Amino acid sequence: MLPTPDSTLTGIVERITFHNPDNGYTIARLDVKGQSELTTILGSFPQLQPGQTLQLWGQWKEHPKFGSQFVVSQFQETKPATLTGIEKYLEAPASPTPAAPPVQ
């Protein structure tokens, strides 16, 4: 499949598949209204969390093993627009923190 001109996509982050904290490279699954299956997105996201609602700009590409993927060139977080989006956003941890030692 040939790269397409920039497209836009809006949806709710369902889950993070992979995240590299050193450079922000992330593979995530996005729930896009009107689509029955989750969409795979790839890009640099410093602190992406499940439940975030995103507007994305980028291009579609076809991976030989993993299928259709949306390669993000630019994104903007928007407020969650659905109850599910709000619930996922509130359930997500604010940021990874080390475990505290047991209290003695």
OpenMM code with the backbone's topology and positions (N, CA, C; nanometers):
from openmm import Vec3, app, unit

residues = "MET LEU PRO THR PRO ASP SER THR LEU THR GLY ILE VAL GLU ARG ILE THR PHE HIS ASN PRO ASP ASN GLY TYR THR ILE ALA ARG LEU ASP VAL LYS GLY GLN SER GLU LEU THR THR ILE LEU GLY SER PHE PRO GLN LEU GLN PRO GLY GLN THR LEU GLN LEU TRP GLY GLN TRP LYS GLU HIS PRO LYS PHE GLY SER GLN PHE VAL VAL SER GLN PHE GLN GLU THR LYS PRO ALA THR LEU THR GLY ILE GLU LYS TYR LEU GLU ALA PRO ALA SER PRO THR PRO ALA ALA PRO PRO VAL GLN".split()
positions = [
    Vec3(0.0848, -0.1176, 0.0000),
    Vec3(0.0000, 0.0000, 0.0000),
    Vec3(0.0897, 0.1244, 0.0000),
    Vec3(0.0631, 0.2188, -0.0870),
    Vec3(0.1401, 0.3414, -0.0935),
    Vec3(0.0989, 0.4357, 0.0190),
    Vec3(0.1923, 0.5178, 0.0695),
    Vec3(0.1547, 0.6155, 0.1720),
    Vec3(0.0493, 0.7105, 0.1170),
    Vec3(-0.0406, 0.7500, 0.2028),
    Vec3(-0.1462, 0.8432, 0.1637),
    Vec3(-0.1124, 0.9820, 0.2160),
    Vec3(-0.1725, 1.0867, 0.1578),
    Vec3(-0.1518, 1.2198, 0.2144),
    Vec3(-0.2016, 1.2224, 0.3589),
    Vec3(-0.1591, 1.3249, 0.4323),
    Vec3(-0.2005, 1.3322, 0.5726),
    Vec3(-0.3513, 1.3162, 0.5874),
    Vec3(-0.3866, 1.2332, 0.6825),
    Vec3(-0.5257, 1.2078, 0.7181),
    Vec3(-0.5443, 1.2502, 0.8632),
    Vec3(-0.6683, 1.2616, 0.9051),
    Vec3(-0.6962, 1.2899, 1.0459),
    Vec3(-0.7759, 1.1744, 1.1039),
    Vec3(-0.7609, 1.1571, 1.2345),
    Vec3(-0.8264, 1.0485, 1.3067),
    Vec3(-0.8520, 1.0987, 1.4475),
    Vec3(-0.9685, 1.0691, 1.5028),
    Vec3(-1.0006, 1.1074, 1.6397),
    Vec3(-1.0530, 0.9851, 1.7127),
    Vec3(-1.0045, 0.9638, 1.8356),
    Vec3(-1.0514, 0.8494, 1.9119),
    Vec3(-0.9974, 0.8506, 2.0534),
    Vec3(-1.0310, 0.7449, 2.1258),
    Vec3(-0.9928, 0.7294, 2.2662),
    Vec3(-0.8863, 0.6208, 2.2757),
    Vec3(-0.7787, 0.6502, 2.3462),
    Vec3(-0.6718, 0.5518, 2.3656),
    Vec3(-0.7274, 0.4385, 2.4514),
    Vec3(-0.7294, 0.3193, 2.3950),
    Vec3(-0.7800, 0.2013, 2.4655),
    Vec3(-0.6702, 0.1369, 2.5493),
    Vec3(-0.5513, 0.1218, 2.4897),
    Vec3(-0.4401, 0.0632, 2.5645),
    Vec3(-0.3075, 0.0990, 2.4981),
    Vec3(-0.2022, 0.0929, 2.5792),
    Vec3(-0.0663, 0.1157, 2.5327),
    Vec3(-0.0029, -0.0217, 2.5106),
    Vec3(0.0418, -0.0487, 2.3893),
    Vec3(0.1053, -0.1761, 2.3578),
    Vec3(0.2542, -0.1713, 2.3890),
    Vec3(0.3176, -0.0579, 2.3571),
    Vec3(0.4607, -0.0398, 2.3798),
    Vec3(0.4885, 0.1089, 2.3982),
    Vec3(0.5805, 0.1400, 2.4921),
    Vec3(0.6233, 0.2791, 2.5110),
    Vec3(0.7708, 0.2812, 2.5502),
    Vec3(0.8514, 0.3589, 2.4776),
    Vec3(0.9917, 0.3776, 2.5105),
    Vec3(1.0044, 0.5116, 2.5827),
    Vec3(1.0321, 0.5110, 2.7142),
    Vec3(1.0396, 0.6370, 2.7893),
    Vec3(1.1560, 0.7262, 2.7479),
    Vec3(1.2575, 0.6690, 2.6833),
    Vec3(1.3731, 0.7494, 2.6428),
    Vec3(1.3411, 0.8442, 2.5275),
    Vec3(1.2608, 0.7971, 2.4311),
    Vec3(1.2317, 0.8828, 2.3161),
    Vec3(1.0825, 0.9045, 2.2913),
    Vec3(0.9970, 0.8433, 2.3738),
    Vec3(0.8530, 0.8628, 2.3614),
    Vec3(0.7854, 0.7775, 2.2552),
    Vec3(0.8639, 0.6965, 2.1810),
    Vec3(0.8036, 0.6150, 2.0762),
    Vec3(0.6994, 0.5218, 2.1381),
    Vec3(0.5806, 0.5242, 2.0796),
    Vec3(0.4680, 0.4515, 2.1379),
    Vec3(0.3893, 0.3789, 2.0296),
    Vec3(0.3450, 0.2600, 2.0648),
    Vec3(0.2473, 0.1860, 1.9853),
    Vec3(0.1256, 0.1712, 2.0754),
    Vec3(0.0107, 0.2141, 2.0270),
    Vec3(-0.1105, 0.2109, 2.1092),
    Vec3(-0.2294, 0.1679, 2.0239),
    Vec3(-0.3383, 0.1366, 2.0922),
    Vec3(-0.4620, 0.0980, 2.0246),
    Vec3(-0.5664, 0.2047, 2.0549),
    Vec3(-0.6311, 0.2542, 1.9493),
    Vec3(-0.7254, 0.3649, 1.9567),
    Vec3(-0.8653, 0.3165, 1.9215),
    Vec3(-0.9625, 0.3564, 2.0007),
    Vec3(-1.1026, 0.3260, 1.9742),
    Vec3(-1.1604, 0.4440, 1.8961),
    Vec3(-1.1875, 0.4200, 1.7689),
    Vec3(-1.2386, 0.5243, 1.6800),
    Vec3(-1.3877, 0.5006, 1.6581),
    Vec3(-1.4681, 0.6034, 1.6848),
    Vec3(-1.6135, 0.5929, 1.6691),
    Vec3(-1.6480, 0.5498, 1.5263),
    Vec3(-1.7362, 0.4517, 1.5161),
    Vec3(-1.7798, 0.4043, 1.3857),
    Vec3(-1.6969, 0.2899, 1.3304),
    Vec3(-1.5874, 0.2543, 1.3983),
    Vec3(-1.5065, 0.1413, 1.3540),
    Vec3(-1.5233, 0.0260, 1.4529),
    Vec3(-1.5424, -0.0948, 1.4004),
    Vec3(-1.5677, -0.2092, 1.4880),
    Vec3(-1.4415, -0.2605, 1.5558),
    Vec3(-1.3239, -0.2367, 1.4954),
    Vec3(-1.1985, -0.2842, 1.5540),
    Vec3(-1.1130, -0.1664, 1.5990),
    Vec3(-1.0254, -0.1928, 1.6958),
    Vec3(-0.9335, -0.0895, 1.7423),
    Vec3(-0.8319, -0.0589, 1.6328),
    Vec3(-0.7858, 0.0650, 1.6282),
    Vec3(-0.6871, 0.1105, 1.5307),
    Vec3(-0.5505, 0.1179, 1.5973),
    Vec3(-0.4492, 0.0648, 1.5320),
    Vec3(-0.3126, 0.0738, 1.5829),
    Vec3(-0.2539, 0.2077, 1.5410),
    Vec3(-0.1980, 0.2809, 1.6397),
    Vec3(-0.1316, 0.4076, 1.6101),
    Vec3(0.0144, 0.3985, 1.6539),
    Vec3(0.1016, 0.4648, 1.5781),
    Vec3(0.2449, 0.4679, 1.6069),
    Vec3(0.2896, 0.6130, 1.6080),
    Vec3(0.3749, 0.6481, 1.7033),
    Vec3(0.4276, 0.7840, 1.7032),
    Vec3(0.5009, 0.8156, 1.8310),
    Vec3(0.5416, 0.9404, 1.8427),
    Vec3(0.6119, 0.9873, 1.9615),
    Vec3(0.5130, 1.0579, 2.0526),
    Vec3(0.4865, 0.9966, 2.1664),
    Vec3(0.3924, 1.0495, 2.2656),
    Vec3(0.4618, 1.0480, 2.4013),
    Vec3(0.5007, 1.1629, 2.4549),
    Vec3(0.5739, 1.1641, 2.5816),
    Vec3(0.4992, 1.0959, 2.6966),
    Vec3(0.3699, 1.1229, 2.7128),
    Vec3(0.2966, 1.0653, 2.8264),
    Vec3(0.1546, 1.0283, 2.7867),
    Vec3(0.1411, 0.9300, 2.7039),
    Vec3(0.0107, 0.8844, 2.6593),
    Vec3(-0.0488, 0.7895, 2.7629),
    Vec3(-0.1805, 0.8023, 2.7872),
    Vec3(-0.2475, 0.7170, 2.8850),
    Vec3(-0.3798, 0.6671, 2.8288),
    Vec3(-0.4211, 0.5461, 2.8690),
    Vec3(-0.5539, 0.4990, 2.8298),
    Vec3(-0.6601, 0.5987, 2.8769),
    Vec3(-0.7594, 0.6183, 2.7923),
    Vec3(-0.8678, 0.7100, 2.8247),
    Vec3(-0.8517, 0.8476, 2.7639),
    Vec3(-0.7315, 0.8820, 2.7203),
    Vec3(-0.7129, 1.0126, 2.6575),
    Vec3(-0.7837, 1.0154, 2.5225),
    Vec3(-0.8478, 1.1266, 2.4940),
    Vec3(-0.9099, 1.1475, 2.3642),
    Vec3(-0.8137, 1.2303, 2.2808),
    Vec3(-0.7812, 1.1801, 2.1618),
    Vec3(-0.6810, 1.2441, 2.0775),
    Vec3(-0.7350, 1.2741, 1.9389),
    Vec3(-0.6916, 1.3864, 1.8851),
    Vec3(-0.7076, 1.4142, 1.7431),
    Vec3(-0.5693, 1.3966, 1.6833),
    Vec3(-0.5587, 1.3134, 1.5798),
    Vec3(-0.4300, 1.2758, 1.5222),
    Vec3(-0.4230, 1.3158, 1.3756),
    Vec3(-0.3029, 1.3525, 1.3323),
    Vec3(-0.2741, 1.3775, 1.1921),
    Vec3(-0.1604, 1.2847, 1.1530),
    Vec3(-0.1680, 1.2243, 1.0362),
    Vec3(-0.0627, 1.1338, 0.9941),
    Vec3(-0.0992, 1.0598, 0.8676),
    Vec3(-0.0340, 0.9450, 0.8499),
    Vec3(-0.0541, 0.8651, 0.7294),
    Vec3(-0.0786, 0.7187, 0.7646),
    Vec3(-0.1573, 0.6545, 0.6825),
    Vec3(-0.1809, 0.5116, 0.6954),
    Vec3(-0.0683, 0.4358, 0.6276),
    Vec3(-0.0264, 0.3259, 0.6888),
    Vec3(0.0685, 0.2358, 0.6233),
    Vec3(0.0247, 0.0933, 0.6516),
    Vec3(0.0707, 0.0040, 0.5677),
    Vec3(0.0365, -0.1375, 0.5817),
    Vec3(0.1610, -0.2130, 0.6249),
    Vec3(0.1553, -0.2733, 0.7435),
    Vec3(0.2667, -0.3539, 0.7927),
    Vec3(0.2425, -0.4981, 0.7481),
    Vec3(0.3458, -0.5663, 0.6947),
    Vec3(0.3238, -0.7020, 0.6433),
    Vec3(0.2738, -0.8015, 0.7478),
    Vec3(0.3105, -0.7820, 0.8736),
    Vec3(0.2692, -0.8763, 0.9790),
    Vec3(0.1505, -0.8246, 1.0603),
    Vec3(0.1487, -0.6939, 1.0898),
    Vec3(0.0495, -0.6391, 1.1824),
    Vec3(-0.0642, -0.5637, 1.1149),
    Vec3(-0.0621, -0.5526, 0.9830),
    Vec3(-0.1737, -0.4909, 0.9113),
    Vec3(-0.1696, -0.3393, 0.9085),
    Vec3(-0.2869, -0.2811, 0.8953),
    Vec3(-0.3022, -0.1369, 0.8794),
    Vec3(-0.2669, -0.0626, 1.0088),
    Vec3(-0.1848, 0.0420, 0.9945),
    Vec3(-0.1411, 0.1224, 1.1098),
    Vec3(-0.1437, 0.2693, 1.0719),
    Vec3(-0.1727, 0.3535, 1.1703),
    Vec3(-0.1757, 0.4976, 1.1487),
    Vec3(-0.0494, 0.5567, 1.2105),
    Vec3(0.0387, 0.6135, 1.1260),
    Vec3(0.1649, 0.6717, 1.1714),
    Vec3(0.1398, 0.8196, 1.1977),
    Vec3(0.1494, 0.8581, 1.3250),
    Vec3(0.1130, 0.9930, 1.3686),
    Vec3(0.2288, 1.0900, 1.3483),
    Vec3(0.1991, 1.2018, 1.2821),
    Vec3(0.2994, 1.3069, 1.2657),
    Vec3(0.2734, 1.4220, 1.3618),
    Vec3(0.1485, 1.4359, 1.4053),
    Vec3(0.1090, 1.5449, 1.4946),
    Vec3(-0.0156, 1.5005, 1.5706),
    Vec3(-0.0310, 1.5487, 1.6943),
    Vec3(-0.1513, 1.5136, 1.7698),
    Vec3(-0.1898, 1.6258, 1.8649),
    Vec3(-0.3159, 1.6216, 1.9067),
    Vec3(-0.3669, 1.7165, 2.0057),
    Vec3(-0.4613, 1.6401, 2.0971),
    Vec3(-0.4418, 1.6568, 2.2281),
    Vec3(-0.5329, 1.5938, 2.3222),
    Vec3(-0.6576, 1.6800, 2.3335),
    Vec3(-0.7726, 1.6146, 2.3373),
    Vec3(-0.8984, 1.6847, 2.3572),
    Vec3(-0.9647, 1.6285, 2.4824),
    Vec3(-1.0648, 1.6951, 2.5299),
    Vec3(-1.1348, 1.6468, 2.6496),
    Vec3(-1.2134, 1.5211, 2.6148),
    Vec3(-1.2189, 1.4245, 2.7094),
    Vec3(-1.3000, 1.3049, 2.6836),
    Vec3(-1.4444, 1.3449, 2.6559),
    Vec3(-1.5029, 1.2857, 2.5521),
    Vec3(-1.6371, 1.3240, 2.5115),
    Vec3(-1.7428, 1.2218, 2.5510),
    Vec3(-1.6999, 1.1068, 2.6042),
    Vec3(-1.7959, 1.0034, 2.6414),
    Vec3(-1.7697, 0.9584, 2.7843),
    Vec3(-1.8694, 0.8964, 2.8437),
    Vec3(-1.8556, 0.8438, 2.9789),
    Vec3(-1.7440, 0.7399, 2.9845),
    Vec3(-1.7351, 0.6545, 2.8823),
    Vec3(-1.6285, 0.5536, 2.8773),
    Vec3(-1.4923, 0.6200, 2.8747),
    Vec3(-1.4771, 0.7242, 2.7946),
    Vec3(-1.3502, 0.7961, 2.7862),
    Vec3(-1.3124, 0.8597, 2.9186),
    Vec3(-1.4087, 0.9188, 2.9869),
    Vec3(-1.3837, 0.9800, 3.1176),
    Vec3(-1.3430, 0.8737, 3.2191),
    Vec3(-1.4137, 0.7596, 3.2201),
    Vec3(-1.3802, 0.6513, 3.3132),
    Vec3(-1.2389, 0.5993, 3.2896),
    Vec3(-1.2031, 0.5736, 3.1647),
    Vec3(-1.0686, 0.5231, 3.1334),
    Vec3(-0.9622, 0.6252, 3.1730),
    Vec3(-0.9890, 0.7508, 3.1469),
    Vec3(-0.8926, 0.8559, 3.1799),
    Vec3(-0.8705, 0.8628, 3.3312),
    Vec3(-0.9786, 0.8525, 3.4083),
    Vec3(-0.9672, 0.8599, 3.5546),
    Vec3(-0.9055, 0.7342, 3.6142),
    Vec3(-0.9206, 0.6200, 3.5480),
    Vec3(-0.8632, 0.4954, 3.5971),
    Vec3(-0.7135, 0.4847, 3.5713),
    Vec3(-0.6633, 0.5567, 3.4724),
    Vec3(-0.5222, 0.5458, 3.4337),
    Vec3(-0.4333, 0.6081, 3.5411),
    Vec3(-0.3177, 0.5461, 3.5682),
    Vec3(-0.2250, 0.6054, 3.6647),
    Vec3(-0.1712, 0.7372, 3.6120),
    Vec3(-0.1478, 0.8320, 3.7017),
    Vec3(-0.0987, 0.9641, 3.6611),
    Vec3(0.0398, 0.9545, 3.6001),
    Vec3(0.1270, 0.8774, 3.6619),
    Vec3(0.2603, 0.8544, 3.6060),
    Vec3(0.3221, 0.7389, 3.6825),
    Vec3(0.4121, 0.6673, 3.6190),
    Vec3(0.4743, 0.5558, 3.6899),
    Vec3(0.5590, 0.6058, 3.8055),
    Vec3(0.5398, 0.5440, 3.9215),
    Vec3(0.6187, 0.5825, 4.0396),
    Vec3(0.6775, 0.4558, 4.1006),
    Vec3(0.7951, 0.4666, 4.1586),
    Vec3(0.8531, 0.3467, 4.2218),
    Vec3(0.7722, 0.3065, 4.3437),
    Vec3(0.7756, 0.1781, 4.3744),
    Vec3(0.7038, 0.1280, 4.4920),
    Vec3(0.7671, 0.1823, 4.6193),
    Vec3(0.6838, 0.2202, 4.7115),
    Vec3(0.7330, 0.2716, 4.8397),
    Vec3(0.7756, 0.1546, 4.9285),
    Vec3(0.8776, 0.1762, 5.0104),
    Vec3(0.9165, 0.0678, 5.1016),
    Vec3(0.8077, 0.0450, 5.2047),
    Vec3(0.7988, -0.0763, 5.2601),
    Vec3(0.6955, -0.1035, 5.3601),
    Vec3(0.7150, -0.0172, 5.4844),
    Vec3(0.6031, 0.0217, 5.5427),
    Vec3(0.6070, 0.1022, 5.6646),
    Vec3(0.6332, 0.0093, 5.7816),
    Vec3(0.7257, 0.0496, 5.8684),
    Vec3(0.7589, -0.0362, 5.9844),
    Vec3(0.7041, 0.0203, 6.1104),
] * unit.nanometer
topology = app.Topology()
chain = topology.addChain("A")
for resn in residues:
    res = topology.addResidue(resn, chain)
    for name in ("N", "CA", "C"):
        topology.addAtom(name, app.Element.getBySymbol(name[0]), res)
